[in-house]
Structure formats: C-alpha cells, structure tokens
Amino acid sequence: MATVLPKVPVVIVGMGFLGGIIAAELTKEGVKVVGLERGKPRSTKDYYMVHDELRYSQRYEMMQDLSKETITFRNTEKVAAVPMREYGSFLLSEGLGGAGVHWNGQTYRFLPYDFEIYSKTVEKYGKNKIPAGMTIQDWGITYDQMEPYFDKFEKMAGISGDPEQNPLVGKRTNPFPTKPMIRTPVLKLFEEASKKLGYHPYMMPSANLSEQYTNPDGITRAACQYCGYCERYGCEYGAKADPVVTVLPVAQKTGNLDLRSYSNVIQILNDGKKATGVVYVNTLTGEQFEQPADVVIMASYVFNNVRLLLTSKLGKPYDPVSGTGVIGKNYAYQTNGGAATGFFDDREFNLYAGAGSLGIEVPDFNGDNFDHTNLNFIHGAGIRISQTGLRPIATNSVPKGTPSWGKEFKKQSIKYANSVLAVSPQGSSMPWKHHYLDLDPTYKDAYGLPLIRVTFDFEDQDREMIKFVAGKSAEIMKEMKPTTMGSADQLGPYNIVPYQSTHNTGGAIMGADPSTSAVNSYLQMWDHENIFVVGACAFPHNSGYNPTGTVGALAYRAAEGVSQYIKKGGSLV
C-alpha cells in the first residue's frame, strides 16, 4: 500500500537537463516543485581525478542496471523481440543529471527545414518525393518560433562557437555566449581541405567551455582543460555544462525544490481527463509513495517517458497496422556510417588530448542544404571531424589488411595511435509506419511492469543517404592527403550490438493535430492538459545534428507553457 503524501503544485519525473531546466524556471517564479530522480545524487566532487576508462567507458558506471530494467528489440514484427542484456548501440543513464552529466557537449540547433520537413519537402519536390510508409510531419512550430528558446539554452550553458554566422544553418539573434574552442592541427587540416572543396565548415558548438563564463543565473564555471574524458564521464572542473552545475543549483537556491533521489516513478495517476499525481518506489527501501500533484511533468529519457504513458494508459497507443494512435509512433534513431579513415605515416597529432565537443562540422549535406531532385532520399548528414580524446583501451585503429591480433596488430596500433583521423557523417533518421515503440507482451522489469519494445531497422532511404555522404567524406579525407585511407559506403541492417549513438527519438511526438501527435508545441498532452511530456520523445523525426540543443530549447518552451497553465489552465494551443 502506497503512503499518500501531501499534494504539491508540480511534480517532475526525471531530474536531468529537462527536469532541471523546468525546475529552475518554475522555482524562480515561486512555484513549489517536487523533483523525482530514480538514481543516486551527484556532484563534481564525485569525479575528482577519476579518469578511469575501464570503470566508466567499459563497465558503464553511470548507466542503469539492465538486469532490473532494459528494453527489448526486434528489426521487424516477423521476429521475436529479445531483451538488451548488455550495452551496445546506445546507453541508458541513471542518476542525478541523467545523460546531461556524461554527454559529450555537442550542442547544435536543428535546421529550419527540420521543423517544417513535410511542408518544405512537398513544396520543393512534390508529394511523390516522400516514399510510401514514411511518416514525416511538421512539428507544429517553426525555427523562428524556436529561436528564442535556443538562445536561452545556449546562454544558460555558455555554448562556445564561431562568432560569424554560417550561411547554411538557422539565423541567430545573438552570437554564441563564448568564443570557439581551440582549432587544433587536426581541425585546421579538415577545415582547409573542406574549404578547398567549396564547403562551409564551422566549429562545433560546444558545451565544453572555451573560457570562464558566468551565465544569466549567476552560475560561474571554469574553462575546459582538454583532458579528453567527456563522453561517459562527469567533468570535475564543471567546464562541461551539465544539470548538476547549471540549472539544479539555481532551483535549489530558491528553496522551492524538493529533490528526492532513489525515487523511481512507476505510474502516472489520472482520472481519465487529468493526471492526479504519481506513484514512485524508493529504490533503497522498496517503499511505495503516492505523490498527488496539480501538474505532472514527464522529463525522463525517451523510453521511460513512452513506457510510463503506455503503462498508465495515457493517450491512444499507436497501431502500426492502421497507422492510428500516437503513443509509440515515429520512433527514430541516428544513421551513422560512411566514415573515411586516413592513416598518416608522415604526421603525428596529439590525439589523446581533446574534448567531447572539440570538432569542426560541414553542414553542406545536412537537411535540404543541397538539391535532392535526383537522389533517392530526403534530408542528409552533417560531416565532421572531432578530437574527443582517444583513450587507450578502446583505441586500436589499424590499416586494412592488418591482422586483428598478435605482434603485427600491436605494432600497427602503436604506430598509428596518434596518426589516424576519421571524417565521419552523422545522418538523419526518418520515421516509418513500421518503426515504433510498444509494451513487450513477454518481458517485465524488476517491478513486474512490461518493458518497452523497439521495432526498428535501417531502410533503403538510409542506405542511399550513407552511400552519398560516404563519397563526400572520402573526398574531404583525400584532400587531407593521408598516406593511406579507407572508407565504406554500405549500410547493413540495424544491429543493436555495437555502440552507435544515444540519440533515440520519437514515441510521444509533437504536432498541430491531436490525431497525429501526442503533445502540442508546448509539449502539453492534447487529451490530458496537466501532463507535459518533455524530451526527444517529442521529435517527429531525427536530424543529422545531435539532439541536445533542440531538447534543451523545447524544455524552456515547456517551462513557459507550464507557467502559463498554472496561471490560467486549459489547452495552451
């Protein structure tokens, strides 16, 4: 029997960047907020000199325990889904700050094209450009409407970037808050080669601070030390923007945030029209608590947000046969492949040093920045080179033809440890009628609740895109003049085993039509007005850019929406 607690104005499920942003904005206005985080508390002192590659990169110290909760996966409905027992394709975080603590810090804005992808594609190429079964749709908001929220997120995080506006990305009202990170010899080589080919490279927007910075909330953080331990690690300097050093302290300082760690929400309570609160389990004691609330904000990761909606019977579940329903619809991922690798016998670079968002991007083949008329795909990929720090355990790049073990393998690994570079595309992922999330009918978690099931595979659209951008990547690498190089332009079936990207999207998508979307442009549920579902689960598709900047901007818009709802109620759109 759950212990019923006193009612509160707002309860937030998940205290990563999304929950932290909304908590900070609401508590500054005087709103009392309860923040529930199923993992343990964190602070920068947890990471002092803990550059332990085995512990964090290989043994996944910051990730959730898959023996207690995981996902199940299948490529198609014709095969049985099985649980993901080991980490591979993507990583699921746990603990205060969520993935915002161990991310790399690459902070792009999605393109204007992304927010109106259906309309812009049809307008330029006609409806026949969209293949049967592809379920792209407009987001119910434009880039121009999103721009102030992008700006607010970037100022909070202190994003470092080029002062000059790149002509192939969305226009900015303000420059980046801080100067770009250093242009290392690696980045200069890529930049010069790209410009010779007529492309428009620009420094990767970075949440790893290039210089000391004080944000509008008065939070001061130190500059990045280029230690190379960003992805899968917390930053002991606080140089990488994460919720624990940016938004959460702001909310806590107000005295209006009741932050509860080890609190795993297992149900959203509702009366059929509105949410009435949540039920959560104390993961240390096993005790259950019922937390009544006027507003429920779902701010956990994609899979957990969608699973909670389905298990709590909120919204109409998506049916892949009829294409009706919205909860679970339009699951998408990131389409990676087509990298060109160059080995340099006559050059050495300091590749051990780096930062999670130290890199340069070519935007010329992302979105609709190029003509797709005679191509068998829409959208595209960003092409980049990054210097994130090549840690020794996982770094063993050798030329083609080298044995995969033994004396020669070791010799070549050492020889090229600081002499191998990769030009890598990161591609978009379009939604399809048969790609979706639902509840697994067989497998359950430690609490007896169904696991979320993922049905997903790469399509011909993805293969054609990778073949195209692989040629562009090889072209740039060739211009960088390596001694030898290799590239691959073939994309096989999606395989959940190797790591690719933790950029999962969709399942509770936004839009302008309640029949085709779960939430409106403030991420407020159409049919449960006091529930806000925040995160990349709201993306109707995934871009060729990293999602965090867009997720953060949407969180600021959702916070604005929650504030309006508290004052007047009703649907905001």
N, C-alpha and C positions, 0 to 999 in steps of 0.2 A: 504494500500500500504506500503510495507516494505521500510525502509530507507536503501539505499545501502551504506555500509561503505568501506573505503579503503582496498584493498587486502592485505593479510598477508601471510607469508610463511606457517604457520601451525596453524590450529585451533583444539582444543581438546574439545570434548563433554564429560563433566563429570570430576570433579576435586576431585576424591578420591585418593586412593593409585595408581591406574593405571595412571590416568591423571597426578598426582603429580610426579610419577617416570619419566614418559616420558618428562614432562615439565622440570624437574631438569636436566636430561641428555642433552636435546637439548639446553636449555638456557646456560648451561655451555660451549657449543660449539659455542655460539654466535648467535644461531638461535632465531628469534623473534617468540614468541608464544602467541596466544590468548587462554585463558582457560575459558570455559563457564560452570558455575555451576548454576543449576536451583534453588538451595536452598539459605539459608542465609549464611553470613560469620560466622566463628567460631574462638575462641582462647581458651587457657586453662583458662583464667580468667572467662569464662562463667560457669565453673564448680566448682569454689571455694566453698567448703563445701556444695555442692548441692547433698547430698546423699538422694535424695527424691524418695523412691521406688514407691510411688503412681504416681508421675509425669512421671517418666521415664520408669519404668517396666510395670506399669498397664495402663497408659494413653498414652504411646508411643510418648513422646515429640520429639524424634529425627526422627520420621518416616514420610513418605509422607502422605498427606491428601487423604484418599481413596474416599472421596466424589468428588474429582476432577480427580483423576486417580487411577485406580486399575487394576486388571486382572480378567478375567472370567475363570471358571474352570468346568471341567466335568471329570468323570472317564473314560468314553468311548464315542465313537461317537453316541451311541444309545440313549444317554440322552442329554438334552439341557444344555448348559453351563450357569451358572449364575455368577454375579459379587461377588467378595470377598468384603463384606461390612465392616467386622471387621477383625482385625488382629488375626491370629491364627497360621497356620502351619509354616509360615516364615514372616520375617519383611523386608519392603522396605524402605530404608533410604533416607533422603533428607538433604541437607546442605553441606557446605564445608567439605571435608574429607570423605564424604559418610559413608559407613559402616565401614571404617577403623578407625573411631572415636569411635564407640560403640561396636566394636568386643571384643571377649574375649582375643585374643592374642595367640591362639594355632596355632603353625607355623610348620607344618610338610612338608616334601618333599614327593611327590608321589613316589611309588616304581619303580624300573627299569621295572618290569613287566607291570606296567600301560601303559607306552609309546609304548610298542610293544605287547599289550594284545592279539591281533588276532594271530599274528605270533607265539608267545610263547605258546598260548593255543593249536593251531593246531599242533605245533611241538611236544609237550609233550603228548597230549591226542587224537589228530586226529580231523578232522572236525566235526565228529558226536557229539563231546562234546558241540558244540555250538547249542542250540536249534533253531528250525525254528522261524523266526521273530526277533531274537536277532541280532542287527546291530552293533556289536563291530567292531572296526577297529583300525589299528595302527595310531599313532598321526603324523607321518611324521618326527619325531625327536626321538632321544634316550635319555636315562637318562644321559649317558656320555656327550652328547652334551648340555644337560640342566644344568649339574653340575656347571659350572662357573657362571651361572645366579642365581642359588640357593645361591651360596656362596656370590654373590654381594648383593642380597636382605637381607640375614642374617646379613651381616656386616653393611649395612645401618641401619637396625632395631635393631641391638645389641642383636640378639636372644640368650637367655640363655639356656644351655643344658649340658648334661653329657659330660665330656671330653673323655671318652672311646667310641670307635666306636661299635655300636650294630651290631651283625653279620647278622641281618635279615632286615636291611634297606640299601638303596643305599650308596656306599662308598663316603667318603668326602675327598676333597683335603686339607681342613683346619678344625681345631676344631671349635666348637661354639665360637663366639666372647666373651661371658661372661659365668661365672660359672653357674651351675644349681640353680634353686630356692631351698628354704629350703625343706628338707624332714621332713614333719610333722609326728606326730604319726600315722595319718591316712594313709599316703603314705607308711610309713615303714611297717605297718601291711599288706597292699596289696602286697608290694614288697617281703616281707618274704614268704607270702603264695604262691605267683606266682613262686618264685624260688624253693620252696619245691616241686612243681609240675613239675619242669623241664623247666619252661618257661623263657623268656628273657626280663623282664621288664626294662624300661628305663624312665628317667624323661621326661615329656612332653616338647618339645621345646617351649620356651616361649618368647613372645614379651613384657611381663611384666619384666622389667629389674631386675636382681638379684643384681646388683651393679651399681654404677655410671659408665657411659660409654660415650666415645667420638668416634663418627663414622668417617669414612674416609672423609666425607664432613665437619668435624669440628663441628658437632652438638653434644652438651653435654646434657645428660639427667640424671635425678636422679633415684635412685633405688625405686622399688615398696615398698609400705607401708603395703601391705596385708590388705587393708581396705575392700575387698570383693565387691566393686562396680565397676565392669568392664563391663560385658555384659549389653548393653543398656545405658551405661553411658560414658561420656567423663572423662578422667583422669586429674585432676587438677595438679598433680605432673609432668605430661609429662613422667611418668615412662612407660606407655604403648605406644609402637610405634604406632603412627598414622600419617597420611599425614601432619596434621597441625603443628606437632612438628618435623618432619623429612625432607621430601622432598620439601614441599612447601616453607619453608623459604629459602632453597638453590636456588630454581628457582627465588624467588622474589628478593633475594640479587643481582642477576646478572643484574637486570634492564631490562631483556628481556622478562619478563612475564607480559602480560596484563590480569589480573584476573578479571572476571566480574561475580558477584553473581546475583541472581534473573534472570538468563538468561536461559530460557527453550527452547532447540532446538526442533523444530517440523518438520524439513525437511532437508535432505541432498540433495543439488542441484547437478545435474550431467547432462552431455551432451550425456549419453549413453555409453561412454567409460571411462571417468574420472569424479571425483567429481569436482565441481567448487566452492563449498562453502556450507554454511548452512543458514537456516532461524531460528531465535530464537525470542521468545517473552519475553519482560521484564514483569515479573510476578507482579510487583508493579504497573506499569502504563498501561499495556496492549499493549504497542507499539511493532511493529514488526521491526526487523532489518535483513538485508541480509549481511552476512559476507563472502565475497569471500576469497578463500584460495587455495594455491598450493597443500597442503596436509590436509586431514581430518582424524582425529584420533577419533574413537568412543570408549570411555572409561567409559561409564556409566554401570549400572547394566545389568545383563543378559536379563531381559525382555525388558528394554528400548532399548538396542542395537538391538535386533532382531526386535522389533516393528518399529524402525526407518528404518531399512533395508527394511522391507516389505512395509511400507507406502511410502517410497521414491523410491520403485521399483528397488532396488539394489540386484542383484543376483537372481537366479531362486528359487521361493518358493517351499518348499518341498511338495510332493504329497504322502500321506500315502497309497494310493491305489496301485500306480505303484512303489513306493519307489524311484522315481526320484526327482531331485531338492535337494537343500541343505539348504535354509534359513528356519529355524524352525526344522530341523532334529535333532534327538538324544537328545531330552530333557531328562534329568535325575535329580535325587534328591539325598537324603541320606536315607538309610534304617535303621531306628533305632527301637530297640525292643530287648527283651530278657534280660533285666536287672535283676540282682539278688539284692534284698534289705535285709539287715541284721539289726536287732534291738538288741542292747546290753544293758542288764539290769545291767551289772557289770562294764561298762566303759562309760566315758564321754570324748568327744572331743570338741575342740573349733571350732565348725563348722560355727559360724558367721564370723570369720576371714577367709580370703582366697584371691585368685587372679584368674583372668579369665583363666590363663594357669598354675595353680598350680595343677599338677597331675602326674600320672605315667601310662604308656601305655605298654600293652603286644602286640607285633607285630606278634606273632606266628601264628595267624589265619587270617591275612590280606593278600591280594593279592594271590600269589601262594606259600606262605611260608609253605604250608602243602599239602599233597597229596590229590587231588580231584578225583582220579580214580573211587572210589566207591560212590561218592557224587553226588547229583542231582543239583549241582550249580557250578558256577565258581566264582573266586575272594573270598572275605570274609569280615572280620570286624576287626578293632582294638578293643581291650578290655581294658577298662581304669577305673581308679577311679580318681576323681578330687575334689578339695576343692576350689570351686569358691566363697564361701560365701553364707550361707543360710539366706537370708533376710526374715524378719518375716512375711510379708503379704502373700507371696506365699508358705511358708514352713509349711506344716501340715502333715507330714508323720506319719502314724499310722499303727500298725499291722493289718493283715487281721482279719475281724470279728468285728472291732471297728465300732460303729455307725458313720455315716457320718456327724452328727451334735449333738449338745447338750452337757450335762455335761461330759459324758464319753469321747466324742471326744476331748473336750478341755483338759481334764486331760491327755489323752494319747499324745496329741500334745505337751504339755509342758514337759511331762516325757521324750519323745524321741527327743526333739528339738536338743540336742547335742549328741544323742546316736543312730543315724540311718545312715548307709552308703549304698551306691549303687555302684555295679560293673556293668558298662554299656558298651555294644558293640555299636560301630558306624559302620554301614555297607555300603558297596559299592552299587552303583546303575547302573545296566547295561541298555543300550539303547535298545529300541524295535521299530519295524516298526510303531506301532500304538501309540507311545508316541511322541508328537511333539508340537510345538508352531505354531499358525497361527493367522490371524486377525479375531476378532469376527465380524460376519455379522450383529449383532444387536446393541451391546452396544458401546458407544463412550465416550471419555473423555470430559473435560471442553472446549476443543478447537474444538470439533467435529470430532476428529480423532478416528478410531477404536481402541478398547482395544486389548491387546494381549490375546489370548485364550490358556489355558493349557489343554491338554488331557493327563491324566496320571493315572496309578493305580499300585499297587504292583502286582507282578507276582508270580507264583509258585517258580521260582528261588529265589525270596526274602524270601518267606516263609520257604523254605528248609534251606537257609542260617541262618535265625534267629533261627530256631529250633536247628541247630547245635551249633551256638555260645552261645545260651542261656544255653546250657549244660555246656559249658566251663566257663561261668560267674558264674553259680551256684557252680561249682566245686571250683573255687577260693574263693568265698564267704564262702563256707562251711569250707575251710581251715583257714579262718579268725576267725572262732569259734564264731559266734553271738549266742545270746540266742534263737532267732527265726529268720527265714528267709523266704522270699517268692520270687518266680520267675515265669515268664510266657514265654512260648516258641511259642505262637501262634501269627501270624501276620494277622490281618484282612485286609479289603480293605483300600486303602489310604483315609484318612479323612482330609480335609483341615482345620477343626475347631481347634484342639489342636496344640499348638506350638511344632515343632519337630526340625527344623534346617533351617537356612537361607543359605543353600548350594545348590542352584539351579544351574544347569549347562546345557550346550548344546545350540543348536539353530543356531550357526554360527561356526561350528566345523572346526578344523584344520586337515590337512592330506597331503598326497603326490599326490593325484589325484583330479583334478578340478571337476570331475564328481561326487565325493562322499564327497567333502569338500568345505567349503566356503572360507577358507583362507589357506595360506601356513604356513610354520613353523616360519615365522616372523610375522604372523597374518596379512599379506597383502592379500587383496582380489584378487582372481585369475582373475576376469574379470573387476576390477576397480583398477588399480595398485596404485593409490594415496590415497586409503582408507585403513586404518588399523583398524581392529575390535579386540579390546583387552578385555580380561576378561575371566571368567569361561564359557562364551558362547562358547568359543573355545574348551572346553573339549569334546571329543567324548564319554566319559562316566565319572562317578564319582567314585573315590576311596573310601576306608574306612577311609581315612585321611581327615582332614579339608583342604579346597582348597586354603587358602590364600597364603601359601608359594609358591605353584605352580603358582598361578595367578601372584604373585609378580615377580617370576623368568621370566615368559613369558613377563611381562611388560618391564623388562630390555632387553630381546631379541628383542622385538618390537621396543624399543627405538633405539637400534643398527641398526635395519632394516630401520627405518625412516631416520636416519642419512645417511646411505648408499644411500637410494633412493633420498634424497635431492641432493646428490653429483653427481649421475650418472643416475637416473631414471630407468624405466623398472622393470620387474619382478625380484625379488631377488632370486628366486628358479627356 
